[in-house]
Amino acid sequence: MENRRTFIKKTALATTAITMPAFYACGNQSENVMPKISLAQWSLNRAFFSKKLDPINFASIAKNNYDITAVEYVNQFYTDNASNEKFWDEMATRASDAGVQSLIMMVDEDEKLGDLDDGKRKKAVEDHYKWVNAAKLLGCHSVRVNAFGEGSLEELKSSLTDGLGQLTEYAAKEKINVILENHGLHTSNADFILDVIQAVNNPYLGTLPDFGNWCLSAEWGSTQTIKNCSDIYPPHEGLSKLLPYAKGVSAKSYVFDANGNDTVIDYPKLLGIVKKSDFDGHIGIEFEGKNMEEPAGIKATKALIERVWEQL
């Protein structure tokens, strides 16, 4: 368990990152080294859902089609084999043979880890165990889960502290992190998420800050179209606060202009925060645009990250 002093230190660092000018922030990133880039499987969700692509080949697709050697899986494409250890061993072998590192299993279960009902919350926790086990077999370092639930913020803090605490305790035994992504409503409130993380007080509970998904008025939190969101948490503030606990960063992308810049997300500002921080993990491409084919969107996002990073 992580002691209170360590948490206070991390929280202070997160707060300082928001108010401190960028040129004062000292990070570990070398000015001349490009970032480690991974591919989130959701970037190809249309192709996988339509069966145009086979999820079993995801690692080799990332390597052969996009020259990306680290991946983040989505559990929705593997539900039939969730508890099949032989399948996950084969998937691990496929990734290894392709020279690809498995990083995260993205888990979207129907049950809510913050359910106010004790029995339903316990079931939600237990239903996540199989994905922790799959992540372990794949060689991932984390499972990304959703901190959803219904109720007041005070009620949710209590229920999520319990649900996430139970799940993290289980995952920690397997040396797997449980990480939280801003996915709308209270989960996009960085202050609330930090309160929950500190209440759980386990170093295996962390974050996966997403460049998008800061909508506080809608579940899943997409900020692709501002008109669909009446309340947005400032992305630069949320990213700064969640980075000290981050096990990964999700580089959401939506729409590109003629110069290859995302028209929704301020990549120079957000990547600048990452580069000046102590974060040294992977930046995961998660293309969600609708006006561009997925392969083109992935390549455009990769090119944007590399170009902006070099210019910072």
Rosetta silent file (secondary structure, phi, psi, omega in degrees, C-alpha in Angstrom):
SEQUENCE: MENRRTFIKKTALATTAITMPAFYACGNQSENVMPKISLAQWSLNRAFFSKKLDPINFASIAKNNYDITAVEYVNQFYTDNASNEKFWDEMATRASDAGVQSLIMMVDEDEKLGDLDDGKRKKAVEDHYKWVNAAKLLGCHSVRVNAFGEGSLEELKSSLTDGLGQLTEYAAKEKINVILENHGLHTSNADFILDVIQAVNNPYLGTLPDFGNWCLSAEWGSTQTIKNCSDIYPPHEGLSKLLPYAKGVSAKSYVFDANGNDTVIDYPKLLGIVKKSDFDGHIGIEFEGKNMEEPAGIKATKALIERVWEQL
SCORE:     score description
SCORE:     0.000 S_00000001
   1 L     0.000  146.544 -179.847    0.000    0.000    0.000 S_00000001
   2 L   -90.424  134.286 -175.955    1.141    3.549   -0.716 S_00000001
   3 L   -79.457  167.645 -174.906    1.343    5.770    2.319 S_00000001
   4 H   -62.865  -35.679 -179.226   -0.429    9.092    2.777 S_00000001
   5 H   -60.013  -41.700  179.620    2.787   11.087    2.446 S_00000001
   6 H   -64.024  -41.475  179.661    3.347    9.703   -1.059 S_00000001
   7 H   -65.190  -41.269  178.902   -0.217   10.559   -2.081 S_00000001
   8 H   -60.658  -41.403  179.259    0.086   14.102   -0.735 S_00000001
   9 H   -62.258  -44.493 -179.092    3.291   14.522   -2.724 S_00000001
  10 H   -64.378  -41.987 -179.421    1.634   13.262   -5.917 S_00000001
  11 H   -64.133  -40.200  177.849   -1.387   15.513   -5.437 S_00000001
  12 H   -62.509  -40.548  178.316    0.866   18.517   -4.882 S_00000001
  13 H   -63.585  -40.013 -179.716    2.726   17.704   -8.094 S_00000001
  14 H   -65.151  -42.716 -179.914   -0.544   17.448   -9.993 S_00000001
  15 H   -66.297  -41.853 -179.678   -1.759   20.801   -8.680 S_00000001
  16 H   -62.265  -36.304 -177.437    1.587   22.468   -9.384 S_00000001
  17 H   -61.623  -25.915 -177.897    1.545   21.209  -12.975 S_00000001
  18 H   -78.990  -39.635 -173.434   -1.589   23.273  -13.633 S_00000001
  19 H   -92.556  -19.326 -175.733   -0.316   26.570  -12.257 S_00000001
  20 L   -81.995  130.881  175.713    3.383   26.297  -13.160 S_00000001
  21 L   -56.925  147.245 -173.513    4.516   27.774  -16.494 S_00000001
  22 H   -57.287  -33.990 -174.093    5.594   25.061  -18.915 S_00000001
  23 H   -75.557   -8.559  176.034    9.219   26.189  -18.983 S_00000001
  24 H   -91.932  -17.563 -175.216    9.569   25.573  -15.248 S_00000001
  25 L   -76.633  128.945 -178.185    8.294   21.987  -15.399 S_00000001
  26 L  -103.776  116.041  177.454   11.073   19.432  -15.383 S_00000001
  27 L  -113.465  175.479 -179.256   10.341   16.159  -17.144 S_00000001
  28 L   -94.155   -4.899 -175.703   12.391   13.109  -18.011 S_00000001
  29 L   -74.123  132.771  175.620   11.707   13.295  -21.734 S_00000001
  30 L   -76.575  142.562 -179.062   14.701   14.054  -23.923 S_00000001
  31 L   -62.405  -26.714 -173.208   14.210   16.892  -26.368 S_00000001
  32 L  -103.696    3.425 -177.766   15.519   14.714  -29.215 S_00000001
  33 L  -103.690  129.169  178.352   13.706   11.461  -28.449 S_00000001
  34 L   -73.048  153.502 -177.901   10.366   10.706  -30.077 S_00000001
  35 L   -71.306  156.925  172.733    7.573    9.473  -27.790 S_00000001
  36 E   -77.780  124.738 -175.611    6.661    5.827  -27.397 S_00000001
  37 E  -114.967  136.057  175.791    3.489    5.329  -29.436 S_00000001
  38 E  -122.923  170.267  179.604    0.929    2.549  -29.109 S_00000001
  39 E  -119.668  121.876  174.679   -2.285    1.737  -30.969 S_00000001
  40 E   -81.146  131.729 -175.862   -5.627    1.453  -29.210 S_00000001
  41 H   -60.849  -25.558 -179.623   -7.760   -1.236  -30.819 S_00000001
  42 H   -62.038  -22.143  178.301  -10.798    1.067  -30.735 S_00000001
  43 H   -59.957  -22.029 -179.800   -9.181    3.021  -33.571 S_00000001
  44 H  -116.598   27.009 -173.643  -10.246    0.134  -35.824 S_00000001
  45 H   -61.365  -35.526 -179.639  -13.570   -0.621  -34.135 S_00000001
  46 H   -65.024  -40.330 -179.851  -15.601   -0.276  -37.333 S_00000001
  47 H   -69.004  -36.698  179.968  -13.398   -2.779  -39.128 S_00000001
  48 H   -75.486  -41.118  179.433  -13.500   -5.261  -36.240 S_00000001
  49 H   -65.196  -34.892 -178.941  -17.250   -4.982  -35.608 S_00000001
  50 L   -82.949   -3.531 -178.994  -17.973   -5.467  -39.320 S_00000001
  51 L    72.543   10.902  175.904  -15.640   -8.520  -39.426 S_00000001
  52 L   -64.638  -34.164  175.633  -13.519   -6.830  -42.059 S_00000001
  53 L  -120.562  150.778  178.925  -10.607   -7.478  -39.725 S_00000001
  54 L   -99.244  122.246 -178.230  -10.088  -10.379  -37.307 S_00000001
  55 H   -56.935  -24.227 -178.891   -9.291   -9.273  -33.726 S_00000001
  56 H   -66.193  -20.434 -177.948   -6.932  -12.212  -33.330 S_00000001
  57 H   -98.774   12.428 -172.165   -4.582  -10.478  -35.785 S_00000001
  58 H   -55.982  -44.951 -177.313   -4.546   -7.105  -34.028 S_00000001
  59 H   -60.667  -46.317 -179.082   -0.872   -7.178  -33.007 S_00000001
  60 H   -69.719  -30.800  176.267    0.380   -7.990  -36.499 S_00000001
  61 H   -63.151  -44.525  179.825   -1.995   -5.390  -37.995 S_00000001
  62 H   -60.308  -43.682 -176.952   -0.473   -2.719  -35.763 S_00000001
  63 H   -73.680  -49.954 -171.933    3.052   -3.702  -36.739 S_00000001
  64 H   -76.657  -35.009 -175.855    2.619   -4.437  -40.431 S_00000001
  65 H   -91.648  -26.526 -172.700    0.123   -1.711  -41.355 S_00000001
  66 H  -130.425    1.158 -178.877    1.211    1.149  -39.093 S_00000001
  67 L    54.741   41.937  177.818    4.729    0.308  -37.875 S_00000001
  68 L  -114.285  130.084 -171.392    3.494    0.456  -34.268 S_00000001
  69 L  -113.288   24.526  174.558    4.983   -2.047  -31.831 S_00000001
  70 E  -149.059  139.595 -173.477    2.733   -1.656  -28.773 S_00000001
  71 E  -135.496  158.064  176.504   -1.028   -2.229  -28.509 S_00000001
  72 E  -126.348  116.966 -174.692   -4.050   -1.734  -26.256 S_00000001
  73 E   -84.256  157.736  174.758   -6.810   -4.337  -26.594 S_00000001
  74 E  -116.776  123.053 -172.625  -10.591   -3.835  -26.274 S_00000001
  75 H   -63.657  -24.219 -177.421  -12.412   -6.607  -24.406 S_00000001
  76 H   -59.279  -24.607 -177.859  -15.564   -6.258  -26.532 S_00000001
  77 H   -88.485    0.695 -174.692  -13.840   -8.074  -29.393 S_00000001
  78 H  -134.294   21.814 -174.539  -12.922  -11.094  -27.265 S_00000001
  79 H   -60.814  -33.648 -178.958  -15.966  -11.826  -25.095 S_00000001
  80 H   -67.770  -20.056 -177.626  -16.340  -15.380  -26.432 S_00000001
  81 H  -118.991   20.293 -173.739  -12.836  -16.222  -25.202 S_00000001
  82 L   -52.431  -42.116 -176.029  -12.757  -14.134  -22.038 S_00000001
  83 L  -106.225   15.424 -176.699  -11.915  -17.072  -19.761 S_00000001
  84 L   -92.519   95.426 -176.354  -10.064  -19.173  -22.338 S_00000001
  85 H   -61.421  -35.431  179.172   -6.456  -19.304  -21.103 S_00000001
  86 H   -62.472  -39.923  179.187   -5.312  -21.199  -24.200 S_00000001
  87 H   -62.327  -44.813 -177.328   -6.662  -18.403  -26.396 S_00000001
  88 H   -70.952  -31.586  173.585   -4.793  -15.726  -24.455 S_00000001
  89 H   -63.078  -41.646  178.597   -1.596  -17.752  -24.540 S_00000001
  90 H   -65.301  -40.883  178.543   -1.965  -17.921  -28.322 S_00000001
  91 H   -62.768  -39.831  178.112   -2.620  -14.165  -28.475 S_00000001
  92 H   -63.549  -40.760  178.173    0.510  -13.537  -26.419 S_00000001
  93 H   -64.701  -42.637  178.926    2.519  -15.707  -28.793 S_00000001
  94 H   -60.147  -43.473  179.246    1.125  -13.882  -31.813 S_00000001
  95 H   -64.031  -44.714  179.969    2.124  -10.529  -30.320 S_00000001
  96 H   -61.887  -44.290  179.811    5.573  -11.800  -29.435 S_00000001
  97 H   -62.837  -30.546 -179.784    6.104  -13.260  -32.905 S_00000001
  98 H   -84.916   -6.015 -177.420    5.113   -9.909  -34.416 S_00000001
  99 L    73.900   34.137 -175.309    7.522   -8.039  -32.153 S_00000001
 100 L  -118.041  136.173  179.127    4.649   -6.212  -30.466 S_00000001
 101 E   -92.500  131.895  176.359    4.267   -5.358  -26.771 S_00000001
 102 E   -91.328  126.435 -172.107    0.830   -5.803  -25.144 S_00000001
 103 E  -109.042  -53.901 -169.427    0.095   -2.905  -22.788 S_00000001
 104 E  -138.843  143.214  167.764   -3.529   -2.558  -21.700 S_00000001
 105 E  -105.593  114.978  178.484   -6.814   -4.448  -21.771 S_00000001
 106 E   -83.353  118.183 -173.464   -9.661   -1.925  -22.133 S_00000001
 107 L  -112.034  122.542  175.587  -12.634   -3.295  -20.215 S_00000001
 108 L  -124.069   90.829  178.876  -16.215   -2.127  -20.763 S_00000001
 109 L   -97.564  152.647 -179.925  -18.541   -4.289  -18.659 S_00000001
 110 L   -68.516  -39.323  179.821  -22.273   -3.629  -18.203 S_00000001
 111 L   -67.058  148.730 -175.774  -22.088   -3.918  -14.420 S_00000001
 112 L  -104.888  126.776  179.740  -20.964   -0.802  -12.585 S_00000001
 113 L   -67.279  -15.453  177.499  -18.033   -0.839  -10.181 S_00000001
 114 L  -109.125   23.146  178.248  -19.678    2.066   -8.368 S_00000001
 115 L   -59.697  136.094 -178.652  -23.135    0.492   -8.026 S_00000001
 116 L   -73.407  -19.254  177.471  -24.714    1.581   -4.744 S_00000001
 117 L   -81.283  123.490 -175.846  -26.105   -1.914   -4.216 S_00000001
 118 H   -57.866  -43.097 -177.922  -23.513   -4.026   -2.362 S_00000001
 119 H   -67.060  -44.030  179.309  -24.445   -7.258   -4.131 S_00000001
 120 H   -66.895  -37.377  178.920  -24.422   -5.758   -7.622 S_00000001
 121 H   -65.643  -41.457  178.981  -21.145   -3.998   -6.920 S_00000001
 122 H   -61.967  -42.150  178.500  -19.557   -7.244   -5.731 S_00000001
 123 H   -63.998  -40.111  178.870  -20.734   -8.982   -8.924 S_00000001
 124 H   -60.424  -43.513  178.565  -19.308   -6.141  -11.021 S_00000001
 125 H   -60.401  -49.686 -176.792  -15.942   -6.550   -9.327 S_00000001
 126 H   -65.556  -32.000  178.493  -15.925  -10.316   -9.832 S_00000001
 127 H   -69.305  -15.439  176.696  -16.968   -9.974  -13.490 S_00000001
 128 L   -88.220  -13.455 -176.235  -13.757   -8.004  -14.076 S_00000001
 129 H   -58.054  -41.687 -176.102  -11.520  -10.759  -12.701 S_00000001
 130 H   -62.172  -30.683 -179.921  -11.432  -12.658  -16.005 S_00000001
 131 H   -79.166  -30.103  171.722  -10.065   -9.593  -17.792 S_00000001
 132 H   -63.028  -43.621  179.846   -7.359   -9.115  -15.198 S_00000001
 133 H   -64.685  -40.313  178.191   -6.396  -12.742  -15.796 S_00000001
 134 H   -63.811  -43.032  178.890   -6.439  -12.232  -19.579 S_00000001
 135 H   -61.090  -39.079  178.506   -4.248   -9.141  -19.238 S_00000001
 136 H   -62.390  -46.294 -178.972   -1.805  -11.135  -17.123 S_00000001
 137 H   -65.882  -33.446  179.615   -1.557  -13.892  -19.727 S_00000001
 138 H   -73.536  -23.070 -175.651   -1.076  -11.336  -22.520 S_00000001
 139 L    93.117   17.082  178.104    1.741   -9.625  -20.653 S_00000001
 140 L   -72.445  159.454  175.068   -0.144   -6.340  -20.211 S_00000001
 141 L   -97.352  -14.831 -173.373    0.667   -3.964  -17.372 S_00000001
 142 E  -151.205  157.783  162.970   -2.901   -2.696  -16.850 S_00000001
 143 E  -115.243  133.039  174.369   -6.639   -3.112  -17.267 S_00000001
 144 E   -94.850  125.698 -179.252   -8.606    0.040  -17.995 S_00000001
 145 E  -122.226  169.089  178.889  -11.998    0.031  -16.275 S_00000001
 146 L  -103.853  134.185 -178.955  -14.905    2.463  -16.014 S_00000001
 147 L   -95.660   52.296 -177.981  -15.679    4.223  -12.743 S_00000001
 148 L   -89.342  165.060 -179.939  -19.411    4.441  -13.410 S_00000001
 149 L   165.227  168.577 -179.358  -22.312    4.325  -10.985 S_00000001
 150 L  -122.677  142.573 -178.720  -25.405    6.332  -10.106 S_00000001
 151 L   139.972 -177.759  177.427  -25.975    8.561   -7.117 S_00000001
 152 L   -70.202  163.220  179.765  -24.621   11.706   -5.521 S_00000001
 153 H   -60.554  -35.977  179.358  -20.896   12.370   -5.710 S_00000001
 154 H   -67.463  -41.566  176.950  -20.556   11.532   -2.034 S_00000001
 155 H   -64.535  -43.106 -178.859  -22.392    8.228   -2.512 S_00000001
 156 H   -66.347  -37.846  178.106  -20.341    7.430   -5.613 S_00000001
 157 H   -59.558  -42.537 -179.733  -17.078    8.198   -3.882 S_00000001
 158 H   -67.103  -47.439 -177.213  -17.927    5.648   -1.187 S_00000001
 159 H   -68.927  -38.866  178.999  -19.146    2.952   -3.585 S_00000001
 160 H   -70.748  -35.726  176.370  -16.294    3.432   -6.055 S_00000001
 161 H   -60.343  -39.802  178.739  -13.726    3.420   -3.277 S_00000001
 162 H   -71.782  -52.096 -176.484  -15.087    0.044   -2.241 S_00000001
 163 H   -63.550  -48.159  179.249  -15.537   -1.435   -5.743 S_00000001
 164 H   -68.957  -32.721  177.556  -12.260   -0.187   -7.161 S_00000001
 165 H   -62.914  -44.678  178.497  -10.506   -1.042   -3.931 S_00000001
 166 H   -62.456  -47.227 -177.472  -11.650   -4.681   -4.163 S_00000001
 167 H   -65.284  -42.352 -179.397  -10.722   -4.976   -7.835 S_00000001
 168 H   -65.377  -36.478  177.374   -7.350   -3.311   -7.369 S_00000001
 169 H   -62.501  -41.037  177.642   -6.531   -5.606   -4.467 S_00000001
 170 H   -66.095  -47.278 -177.001   -7.241   -8.610   -6.695 S_00000001
 171 H   -65.490  -36.122 -178.428   -5.293   -7.184   -9.652 S_00000001
 172 H   -60.670  -31.924  178.629   -2.322   -6.209   -7.493 S_00000001
 173 H   -65.034  -24.595  178.317   -1.790   -9.867   -6.607 S_00000001
 174 L   -99.305    6.287 -178.221   -1.225  -10.454  -10.328 S_00000001
 175 L    62.178   34.698  178.224    0.956   -7.321  -10.642 S_00000001
 176 L  -112.274  131.234  176.718   -1.670   -5.732  -12.897 S_00000001
 177 E   -79.875  149.050  169.693   -2.643   -2.067  -12.578 S_00000001
 178 E  -107.543  121.257 -175.100   -6.252   -0.896  -12.601 S_00000001
 179 E  -123.732  147.160 -174.566   -6.474    2.407  -14.455 S_00000001
 180 E  -111.191  130.817  178.336   -9.291    4.925  -14.856 S_00000001
 181 L  -106.985  142.855  172.176  -10.041    6.862  -18.029 S_00000001
 182 L   -67.251  113.803 -174.132  -12.084   10.039  -18.222 S_00000001
 183 L  -130.916   29.695  176.159  -15.262    8.703  -19.819 S_00000001
 184 E    98.345  164.226 -178.315  -17.857   11.342  -19.086 S_00000001
 185 H    53.660 -137.238 -177.121  -20.005   12.496  -16.147 S_00000001
 186 H   -66.539  -21.311 -179.209  -18.124   12.307  -12.828 S_00000001
 187 H   -71.862  -16.312  177.064  -15.303   10.244  -14.390 S_00000001
 188 H   -95.118    3.712  174.532  -14.271   13.353  -16.356 S_00000001
 189 L   -93.210   99.135 -173.859  -14.033   15.362  -13.150 S_00000001
 190 H   -59.332  -34.717 -179.887  -10.328   15.011  -12.407 S_00000001
 191 H   -64.685  -41.234  178.864  -10.729   16.284   -8.841 S_00000001
 192 H   -65.343  -44.949 -179.592  -13.316   13.609   -8.079 S_00000001
 193 H   -62.710  -39.941  177.173  -11.200   10.837   -9.601 S_00000001
 194 H   -63.561  -37.722  177.420   -8.176   11.933   -7.564 S_00000001
 195 H   -60.515  -42.340 -179.986  -10.309   11.824   -4.409 S_00000001
 196 H   -66.686  -45.100  179.991  -11.275    8.223   -5.185 S_00000001
 197 H   -59.924  -43.208 -179.894   -7.703    7.192   -5.989 S_00000001
 198 H   -68.044  -34.779  179.213   -6.445    8.687   -2.753 S_00000001
 199 H   -68.114  -38.659  177.699   -9.253    7.022   -0.785 S_00000001
 200 H   -67.295  -40.699  174.039   -8.370    3.592   -2.226 S_00000001
 201 L    57.525   53.672  178.345   -4.710    4.254   -1.398 S_00000001
 202 L  -137.327  123.014 -176.614   -3.199    1.493   -3.523 S_00000001
 203 L   -62.355  -13.427  178.135   -0.288    2.135   -5.931 S_00000001
 204 L   -84.698   -1.679  174.619   -1.837   -0.311   -8.417 S_00000001
 205 E  -101.995  120.867 -176.568   -4.769    2.094   -8.993 S_00000001
 206 E  -140.603 -155.955 -175.118   -3.907    4.754  -11.565 S_00000001
 207 E  -131.808  162.000  170.310   -5.179    6.700  -14.543 S_00000001
 208 L  -133.439   79.103 -178.755   -5.330    6.726  -18.334 S_00000001
 209 L   -62.626  133.498 -178.424   -5.936   10.390  -19.184 S_00000001
 210 E  -109.360  136.585  179.651   -7.626   10.851  -22.556 S_00000001
 211 L   -61.266  -31.303  177.035   -7.170   13.993  -24.669 S_00000001
 212 L  -102.452 -156.083  173.060  -10.917   13.909  -25.418 S_00000001
 213 L    61.753   39.313  179.893  -13.821   12.645  -23.264 S_00000001
 214 L  -105.395   17.086 -179.746  -14.028   15.650  -20.910 S_00000001
 215 E   -76.538  122.996 -178.464  -17.790   16.081  -21.123 S_00000001
 216 L   -89.909   -7.521 -174.669  -19.289   16.259  -17.609 S_00000001
 217 L  -108.524    6.434 -179.355  -22.901   16.151  -18.795 S_00000001
 218 L  -148.824  142.016  177.115  -22.926   12.883  -20.766 S_00000001
 219 E   -65.824  145.951 -175.981  -21.787    9.297  -20.240 S_00000001
 220 L    77.644  -27.805  163.102  -18.666    8.320  -22.249 S_00000001
 221 L    73.389   17.027 -177.961  -17.870   12.026  -22.441 S_00000001
 222 L   -59.663  132.656  175.983  -17.005   12.534  -26.095 S_00000001
 223 L  -109.211   27.296 -179.089  -16.164   16.145  -26.885 S_00000001
 224 L   -62.573  -39.103  175.901  -16.105   15.526  -30.630 S_00000001
 225 L  -125.958  115.063 -175.485  -18.984   17.949  -31.093 S_00000001
 226 H   -58.527  -31.017 -176.176  -19.244   20.698  -28.496 S_00000001
 227 H   -64.135  -20.765  179.846  -22.988   21.119  -29.155 S_00000001
 228 H   -88.277    1.770 -177.964  -23.620   17.703  -27.579 S_00000001
 229 L  -133.157  124.795 -178.009  -21.979   18.718  -24.294 S_00000001
 230 L   -93.388  -11.238 -176.765  -23.204   21.457  -21.988 S_00000001
 231 L  -148.992  116.464 -176.050  -20.370   21.209  -19.452 S_00000001
 232 E  -119.813  130.187  173.300  -16.722   20.429  -20.226 S_00000001
 233 L   -75.135  132.459 -178.161  -13.881   19.956  -17.757 S_00000001
 234 L   -55.397  116.355 -175.443  -10.863   21.938  -19.046 S_00000001
 235 H   -55.838  -41.031 -177.645   -8.759   19.303  -20.862 S_00000001
 236 H   -67.389  -34.305  177.722   -5.396   20.839  -19.977 S_00000001
 237 H   -71.341  -44.715  179.941   -6.300   20.950  -16.283 S_00000001
 238 H   -61.722  -44.886  178.865   -7.649   17.404  -16.261 S_00000001
 239 H   -60.537  -45.838 -178.718   -4.602   16.033  -18.063 S_00000001
 240 H   -61.298  -38.761 -177.542   -2.222   17.844  -15.689 S_00000001
 241 H   -73.876  -35.642 -175.994   -4.003   16.503  -12.624 S_00000001
 242 H   -85.907  -21.177 -176.001   -4.227   12.901  -13.807 S_00000001
 243 H   -57.100  -39.521 -179.309   -0.715   12.593  -15.291 S_00000001
 244 H   -60.283  -17.973 -179.916    1.102   11.920  -11.966 S_00000001
 245 H  -109.568    7.029 -170.637   -0.945    8.697  -11.683 S_00000001
 246 E   -76.921  136.054  171.715   -0.895    7.788  -15.396 S_00000001
 247 L  -105.531   -2.000  178.282    0.117    4.362  -16.692 S_00000001
 248 L  -174.469  166.553  176.061   -0.634    5.495  -20.232 S_00000001
 249 E  -131.406  134.511 -178.960   -2.005    8.452  -22.202 S_00000001
 250 E  -103.310  113.104 -179.697   -4.768    8.201  -24.783 S_00000001
 251 E   -89.294   85.725  177.671   -4.288   10.532  -27.755 S_00000001
 252 E   -68.186  144.665  175.391   -7.847   10.881  -28.995 S_00000001
 253 E  -141.868  148.834 -173.849   -8.270   12.325  -32.480 S_00000001
 254 L  -127.573  -67.979 -172.377  -11.373   13.317  -34.404 S_00000001
 255 L  -132.840  133.230 -178.398  -11.153   15.601  -37.439 S_00000001
 256 E  -110.102  142.647  174.930   -8.106   16.747  -39.410 S_00000001
 257 L   -91.241 -174.460 -176.025   -7.675   19.887  -41.486 S_00000001
 258 L   -65.503  -20.671 -179.732   -5.631   20.227  -44.673 S_00000001
 259 L   -94.489    5.383  177.996   -2.462   20.792  -42.626 S_00000001
 260 L    81.825   17.287  177.986   -2.857   17.576  -40.645 S_00000001
 261 L   -99.302  142.790  175.402   -3.977   19.245  -37.417 S_00000001
 262 E   -71.960  130.159 -175.540   -6.857   17.989  -35.293 S_00000001
 263 L   -85.467   -7.619 -178.198   -9.602   20.619  -35.396 S_00000001
 264 L  -106.150  -41.827 -173.418  -11.147   19.614  -32.037 S_00000001
 265 L  -106.230  135.319 -179.941   -8.197   18.848  -29.762 S_00000001
 266 L   -83.305   84.443 -176.648   -5.318   21.215  -29.036 S_00000001
 267 H   -62.125  -43.829  178.525   -2.462   18.785  -29.627 S_00000001
 268 H   -57.348  -41.365 -178.096    0.391   21.294  -29.107 S_00000001
 269 H   -69.419  -47.470 -175.886   -0.993   22.284  -25.708 S_00000001
 270 H   -73.023  -43.194  176.800   -1.792   18.774  -24.479 S_00000001
 271 H   -64.757  -31.878  176.875    1.324   17.083  -25.861 S_00000001
 272 H   -62.699  -39.598  177.595    3.345   19.912  -24.375 S_00000001
 273 H   -63.554  -43.378 -179.998    1.980   19.066  -20.930 S_00000001
 274 H   -64.243  -45.515 -175.619    2.903   15.407  -21.433 S_00000001
 275 H   -65.037  -34.402 -178.463    6.399   16.191  -22.715 S_00000001
 276 L   -84.782   -2.942 -178.628    7.183   18.507  -19.814 S_00000001
 277 L   -92.579 -177.960  176.638    5.943   15.989  -17.235 S_00000001
 278 L   -88.758    2.773 -178.808    7.627   12.951  -15.707 S_00000001
 279 L   -65.217  129.882  179.494    5.432   10.601  -17.757 S_00000001
 280 L  -131.622   21.997  178.519    7.550    8.112  -19.697 S_00000001
 281 L   -90.552 -161.295 -178.427    4.947    5.575  -20.830 S_00000001
 282 E   -87.803  145.944  170.610    3.206    5.084  -24.175 S_00000001
 283 E  -101.410  114.812 -173.220    0.963    7.579  -25.905 S_00000001
 284 E   -93.757  126.372  176.697   -1.851    5.532  -27.417 S_00000001
 285 E   -72.679  125.860  175.075   -3.479    6.506  -30.711 S_00000001
 286 E  -134.642   87.385 -179.496   -7.280    6.397  -30.449 S_00000001
 287 E   -80.419  128.509  179.845   -8.836    7.686  -33.652 S_00000001
 288 L  -127.777   15.019 -177.630  -12.605    8.226  -33.428 S_00000001
 289 L   -66.918  153.724 -178.955  -13.251   10.383  -36.465 S_00000001
 290 L  -109.719  -14.954 -175.364  -16.243    9.782  -38.723 S_00000001
 291 L  -101.463   16.600 -179.095  -15.196   11.706  -41.829 S_00000001
 292 L  -147.807  144.484  176.799  -12.067    9.664  -42.561 S_00000001
 293 L   -64.512  148.384 -174.251  -11.347    5.980  -43.015 S_00000001
 294 H   -57.622  -46.762  179.062   -9.794    4.383  -39.943 S_00000001
 295 H   -57.447  -42.322  179.516   -6.384    3.534  -41.474 S_00000001
 296 H   -66.156  -37.735  178.979   -5.976    7.102  -42.712 S_00000001
 297 H   -65.442  -39.840  178.021   -7.045    8.457  -39.311 S_00000001
 298 H   -63.791  -46.802 -179.271   -4.499    6.315  -37.494 S_00000001
 299 H   -65.115  -37.193  179.362   -1.686    7.401  -39.807 S_00000001
 300 H   -67.144  -38.888  179.493   -2.725   11.048  -39.525 S_00000001
 301 H   -67.441  -43.466  178.827   -2.734   10.852  -35.723 S_00000001
 302 H   -60.552  -45.516 -179.963    0.685    9.190  -35.632 S_00000001
 303 H   -64.304  -37.916  179.848    2.125   11.831  -37.950 S_00000001
 304 H   -65.848  -45.922  179.257    0.558   14.619  -35.865 S_00000001
 305 H   -59.362  -47.715 -176.539    1.987   13.303  -32.587 S_00000001
 306 H   -66.590  -40.563 -178.527    5.481   12.934  -34.038 S_00000001
 307 H   -67.479  -47.799 -177.831    5.451   16.316  -35.776 S_00000001
 308 H   -66.005  -41.769 -179.475    4.133   18.269  -32.796 S_00000001
 309 H   -58.366  -42.913 -178.337    6.425   16.446  -30.337 S_00000001
 310 H   -67.126  -31.364 -177.814    9.455   17.349  -32.423 S_00000001
 311 H   -81.598  -19.817 -176.037    8.375   20.993  -32.601 S_00000001
 312 L   -68.387    0.000    0.000    7.757   21.370  -28.855 S_00000001
